[in-house]
Amino acid sequence: MQLHEVRFPAALSFGSLGGPERRTDIVTLSNGYEERNTPWSHSRRRYDAGVGLRAMDDVDEVLSFFEARRGQMFAFRWKDWSDFKSCKPSATVAYEDQLIGIGDGVTKEFQLSKTYRSGEASYTRVIAKPVSGTVKVGVAGDPQQEAIHFNVDTETGLILFERAPDEGREITAGFEFDVPVRFDTDRIHTSVASFQAGEVPSIPVVEVRL
């Protein structure tokens, strides 16, 4: 994956529009009933980075970032202000936030993930880009110390324990995370006159699969 481990300026992504999308194929039968199916097991997020621009200096910063990424060529990190924690937006990250695995006495490596629940249904999202310094881990309710009990790969979201957790013990984690994205265009149209008149450029950004 051609990805630069650099985050799009968080102050500029703060005002952006976007969120998850799904792909659902719907066939309406002759009797009026529907058959629905999806080729995607995971959602994909899209954003518009242009909405967060408030001054010409912001435009200059985005242009520099765009050029350094070679347009669509290199992916990068994006902070989704509506969904960047393992907990609710108003809560503080804690090691009990998400269940990421059950120990078997052998496995040392566990993938960070976030589960979304509504009623009896749920969806588990793989978290591949945790933010350095924010990851907290627990085993069977006991907090673990990074660099002593475990290490985290912030480029993959993998947790590696020094010693495999005992069989049957719950491994939990809390963290902040970024979304791996790329620009969804190879051109940005800007105009000083239009910007000063209240028009902002459209700068589409789309999540990439890792």
Contacts in CASP RR format, 6 or more apart in sequence:
PFRMAT RR
TARGET T0000
AUTHOR 0000-0000-0000
METHOD contacts of the structure
MODEL  1
MQLHEVRFPAALSFGSLGGPERRTDIVTLSNGYEERNTPWSHSRRRYDAG
VGLRAMDDVDEVLSFFEARRGQMFAFRWKDWSDFKSCKPSATVAYEDQLI
GIGDGVTKEFQLSKTYRSGEASYTRVIAKPVSGTVKVGVAGDPQQEAIHF
NVDTETGLILFERAPDEGREITAGFEFDVPVRFDTDRIHTSVASFQAGEV
PSIPVVEVRL
1 75 0 8 1.000
1 180 0 8 1.000
1 208 0 8 1.000
1 210 0 8 1.000
2 73 0 8 1.000
2 74 0 8 1.000
2 75 0 8 1.000
3 74 0 8 1.000
3 75 0 8 1.000
3 76 0 8 1.000
3 180 0 8 1.000
3 208 0 8 1.000
3 210 0 8 1.000
4 68 0 8 1.000
4 69 0 8 1.000
4 74 0 8 1.000
4 75 0 8 1.000
4 76 0 8 1.000
5 77 0 8 1.000
5 154 0 8 1.000
5 155 0 8 1.000
6 76 0 8 1.000
6 77 0 8 1.000
7 76 0 8 1.000
7 77 0 8 1.000
7 78 0 8 1.000
7 79 0 8 1.000
7 178 0 8 1.000
8 49 0 8 1.000
8 65 0 8 1.000
8 76 0 8 1.000
8 77 0 8 1.000
8 78 0 8 1.000
8 79 0 8 1.000
8 181 0 8 1.000
8 205 0 8 1.000
9 61 0 8 1.000
9 62 0 8 1.000
9 65 0 8 1.000
10 79 0 8 1.000
10 81 0 8 1.000
12 49 0 8 1.000
12 50 0 8 1.000
12 52 0 8 1.000
12 53 0 8 1.000
12 58 0 8 1.000
12 61 0 8 1.000
12 62 0 8 1.000
13 47 0 8 1.000
13 49 0 8 1.000
13 52 0 8 1.000
13 78 0 8 1.000
13 79 0 8 1.000
13 80 0 8 1.000
13 81 0 8 1.000
14 52 0 8 1.000
14 81 0 8 1.000
15 51 0 8 1.000
15 52 0 8 1.000
15 81 0 8 1.000
16 47 0 8 1.000
16 48 0 8 1.000
16 49 0 8 1.000
16 50 0 8 1.000
16 51 0 8 1.000
16 52 0 8 1.000
16 81 0 8 1.000
16 205 0 8 1.000
17 47 0 8 1.000
17 48 0 8 1.000
17 51 0 8 1.000
18 45 0 8 1.000
18 46 0 8 1.000
18 47 0 8 1.000
18 48 0 8 1.000
19 45 0 8 1.000
19 46 0 8 1.000
19 47 0 8 1.000
19 80 0 8 1.000
19 82 0 8 1.000
19 83 0 8 1.000
20 43 0 8 1.000
20 44 0 8 1.000
20 45 0 8 1.000
21 43 0 8 1.000
21 44 0 8 1.000
21 45 0 8 1.000
21 46 0 8 1.000
22 38 0 8 1.000
22 40 0 8 1.000
22 43 0 8 1.000
22 44 0 8 1.000
23 38 0 8 1.000
23 39 0 8 1.000
23 40 0 8 1.000
24 36 0 8 1.000
24 37 0 8 1.000
24 38 0 8 1.000
25 36 0 8 1.000
25 37 0 8 1.000
25 38 0 8 1.000
25 39 0 8 1.000
26 34 0 8 1.000
26 35 0 8 1.000
26 36 0 8 1.000
27 34 0 8 1.000
27 35 0 8 1.000
27 36 0 8 1.000
28 34 0 8 1.000
29 35 0 8 1.000
42 125 0 8 1.000
42 126 0 8 1.000
42 209 0 8 1.000
43 123 0 8 1.000
43 125 0 8 1.000
44 206 0 8 1.000
44 207 0 8 1.000
44 209 0 8 1.000
45 80 0 8 1.000
45 179 0 8 1.000
45 181 0 8 1.000
45 206 0 8 1.000
45 207 0 8 1.000
46 184 0 8 1.000
46 204 0 8 1.000
46 205 0 8 1.000
46 206 0 8 1.000
46 207 0 8 1.000
47 78 0 8 1.000
47 80 0 8 1.000
47 181 0 8 1.000
47 204 0 8 1.000
47 205 0 8 1.000
47 206 0 8 1.000
48 202 0 8 1.000
48 203 0 8 1.000
48 204 0 8 1.000
48 205 0 8 1.000
49 62 0 8 1.000
49 203 0 8 1.000
49 204 0 8 1.000
49 205 0 8 1.000
50 62 0 8 1.000
50 200 0 8 1.000
50 201 0 8 1.000
50 202 0 8 1.000
50 203 0 8 1.000
51 200 0 8 1.000
52 58 0 8 1.000
52 200 0 8 1.000
53 59 0 8 1.000
53 62 0 8 1.000
53 195 0 8 1.000
53 200 0 8 1.000
53 201 0 8 1.000
56 192 0 8 1.000
56 195 0 8 1.000
59 190 0 8 1.000
59 195 0 8 1.000
59 201 0 8 1.000
62 188 0 8 1.000
62 203 0 8 1.000
63 188 0 8 1.000
63 190 0 8 1.000
65 76 0 8 1.000
66 183 0 8 1.000
66 188 0 8 1.000
66 203 0 8 1.000
69 75 0 8 1.000
69 76 0 8 1.000
69 182 0 8 1.000
69 183 0 8 1.000
71 182 0 8 1.000
71 183 0 8 1.000
71 185 0 8 1.000
71 186 0 8 1.000
72 182 0 8 1.000
72 183 0 8 1.000
72 184 0 8 1.000
72 185 0 8 1.000
72 186 0 8 1.000
73 182 0 8 1.000
74 182 0 8 1.000
75 180 0 8 1.000
75 181 0 8 1.000
75 182 0 8 1.000
75 208 0 8 1.000
76 180 0 8 1.000
76 181 0 8 1.000
76 182 0 8 1.000
77 129 0 8 1.000
77 178 0 8 1.000
77 179 0 8 1.000
77 180 0 8 1.000
77 181 0 8 1.000
78 178 0 8 1.000
78 179 0 8 1.000
78 180 0 8 1.000
78 181 0 8 1.000
78 205 0 8 1.000
79 178 0 8 1.000
79 179 0 8 1.000
80 178 0 8 1.000
80 179 0 8 1.000
82 89 0 8 1.000
83 89 0 8 1.000
84 176 0 8 1.000
84 177 0 8 1.000
84 178 0 8 1.000
85 91 0 8 1.000
85 93 0 8 1.000
85 97 0 8 1.000
85 175 0 8 1.000
85 176 0 8 1.000
85 177 0 8 1.000
86 93 0 8 1.000
86 97 0 8 1.000
86 98 0 8 1.000
86 114 0 8 1.000
86 127 0 8 1.000
86 173 0 8 1.000
86 174 0 8 1.000
86 175 0 8 1.000
86 176 0 8 1.000
86 177 0 8 1.000
87 93 0 8 1.000
87 94 0 8 1.000
87 97 0 8 1.000
87 174 0 8 1.000
93 134 0 8 1.000
93 136 0 8 1.000
93 174 0 8 1.000
93 175 0 8 1.000
93 176 0 8 1.000
94 136 0 8 1.000
94 174 0 8 1.000
95 136 0 8 1.000
95 137 0 8 1.000
95 138 0 8 1.000
95 141 0 8 1.000
95 143 0 8 1.000
95 144 0 8 1.000
95 172 0 8 1.000
95 173 0 8 1.000
95 174 0 8 1.000
96 138 0 8 1.000
96 141 0 8 1.000
96 172 0 8 1.000
96 174 0 8 1.000
97 172 0 8 1.000
97 173 0 8 1.000
97 174 0 8 1.000
97 175 0 8 1.000
98 112 0 8 1.000
98 113 0 8 1.000
98 114 0 8 1.000
98 115 0 8 1.000
98 172 0 8 1.000
98 173 0 8 1.000
98 174 0 8 1.000
99 115 0 8 1.000
99 170 0 8 1.000
99 171 0 8 1.000
99 172 0 8 1.000
100 110 0 8 1.000
100 111 0 8 1.000
100 112 0 8 1.000
100 113 0 8 1.000
100 159 0 8 1.000
100 171 0 8 1.000
100 172 0 8 1.000
100 173 0 8 1.000
101 110 0 8 1.000
101 170 0 8 1.000
101 171 0 8 1.000
102 168 0 8 1.000
102 169 0 8 1.000
102 170 0 8 1.000
102 171 0 8 1.000
103 164 0 8 1.000
103 165 0 8 1.000
103 166 0 8 1.000
103 167 0 8 1.000
103 168 0 8 1.000
103 169 0 8 1.000
103 170 0 8 1.000
103 171 0 8 1.000
104 164 0 8 1.000
104 167 0 8 1.000
104 168 0 8 1.000
105 164 0 8 1.000
105 165 0 8 1.000
105 166 0 8 1.000
105 167 0 8 1.000
106 164 0 8 1.000
107 164 0 8 1.000
107 165 0 8 1.000
108 160 0 8 1.000
108 161 0 8 1.000
108 162 0 8 1.000
108 163 0 8 1.000
108 164 0 8 1.000
109 158 0 8 1.000
109 159 0 8 1.000
109 160 0 8 1.000
109 161 0 8 1.000
110 158 0 8 1.000
110 159 0 8 1.000
110 161 0 8 1.000
110 171 0 8 1.000
111 126 0 8 1.000
111 127 0 8 1.000
111 157 0 8 1.000
111 158 0 8 1.000
111 159 0 8 1.000
112 126 0 8 1.000
112 127 0 8 1.000
112 128 0 8 1.000
112 130 0 8 1.000
112 135 0 8 1.000
112 152 0 8 1.000
112 157 0 8 1.000
112 158 0 8 1.000
112 159 0 8 1.000
112 173 0 8 1.000
112 175 0 8 1.000
112 177 0 8 1.000
113 124 0 8 1.000
113 125 0 8 1.000
113 126 0 8 1.000
113 127 0 8 1.000
114 124 0 8 1.000
114 125 0 8 1.000
114 127 0 8 1.000
114 177 0 8 1.000
115 122 0 8 1.000
115 123 0 8 1.000
115 124 0 8 1.000
115 125 0 8 1.000
116 122 0 8 1.000
116 123 0 8 1.000
116 124 0 8 1.000
116 125 0 8 1.000
127 157 0 8 1.000
127 175 0 8 1.000
127 177 0 8 1.000
128 155 0 8 1.000
128 156 0 8 1.000
128 157 0 8 1.000
128 180 0 8 1.000
128 210 0 8 1.000
129 154 0 8 1.000
129 155 0 8 1.000
129 157 0 8 1.000
129 177 0 8 1.000
129 178 0 8 1.000
129 179 0 8 1.000
129 180 0 8 1.000
130 152 0 8 1.000
130 154 0 8 1.000
130 157 0 8 1.000
130 175 0 8 1.000
130 176 0 8 1.000
130 177 0 8 1.000
130 178 0 8 1.000
131 154 0 8 1.000
131 175 0 8 1.000
131 176 0 8 1.000
131 177 0 8 1.000
131 178 0 8 1.000
132 154 0 8 1.000
133 146 0 8 1.000
134 174 0 8 1.000
134 175 0 8 1.000
134 176 0 8 1.000
135 146 0 8 1.000
135 152 0 8 1.000
135 154 0 8 1.000
135 159 0 8 1.000
135 173 0 8 1.000
135 174 0 8 1.000
135 175 0 8 1.000
136 143 0 8 1.000
136 173 0 8 1.000
136 174 0 8 1.000
136 175 0 8 1.000
137 143 0 8 1.000
137 144 0 8 1.000
137 146 0 8 1.000
137 149 0 8 1.000
137 150 0 8 1.000
137 152 0 8 1.000
137 159 0 8 1.000
137 171 0 8 1.000
137 172 0 8 1.000
137 173 0 8 1.000
137 174 0 8 1.000
138 144 0 8 1.000
138 171 0 8 1.000
138 172 0 8 1.000
138 173 0 8 1.000
139 149 0 8 1.000
139 165 0 8 1.000
139 169 0 8 1.000
139 170 0 8 1.000
139 171 0 8 1.000
139 172 0 8 1.000
140 165 0 8 1.000
140 166 0 8 1.000
140 169 0 8 1.000
140 170 0 8 1.000
141 170 0 8 1.000
141 172 0 8 1.000
144 150 0 8 1.000
144 161 0 8 1.000
146 152 0 8 1.000
148 162 0 8 1.000
149 161 0 8 1.000
149 162 0 8 1.000
149 163 0 8 1.000
150 159 0 8 1.000
150 160 0 8 1.000
150 161 0 8 1.000
150 162 0 8 1.000
151 159 0 8 1.000
151 160 0 8 1.000
151 162 0 8 1.000
152 158 0 8 1.000
152 159 0 8 1.000
152 160 0 8 1.000
153 160 0 8 1.000
156 210 0 8 1.000
159 171 0 8 1.000
159 173 0 8 1.000
165 171 0 8 1.000
179 207 0 8 1.000
180 207 0 8 1.000
180 208 0 8 1.000
180 210 0 8 1.000
181 205 0 8 1.000
181 206 0 8 1.000
181 207 0 8 1.000
181 208 0 8 1.000
182 205 0 8 1.000
182 206 0 8 1.000
182 208 0 8 1.000
183 203 0 8 1.000
183 204 0 8 1.000
183 205 0 8 1.000
184 204 0 8 1.000
184 205 0 8 1.000
184 206 0 8 1.000
185 203 0 8 1.000
185 204 0 8 1.000
188 201 0 8 1.000
188 203 0 8 1.000
189 201 0 8 1.000
190 201 0 8 1.000
191 199 0 8 1.000
195 201 0 8 1.000
END
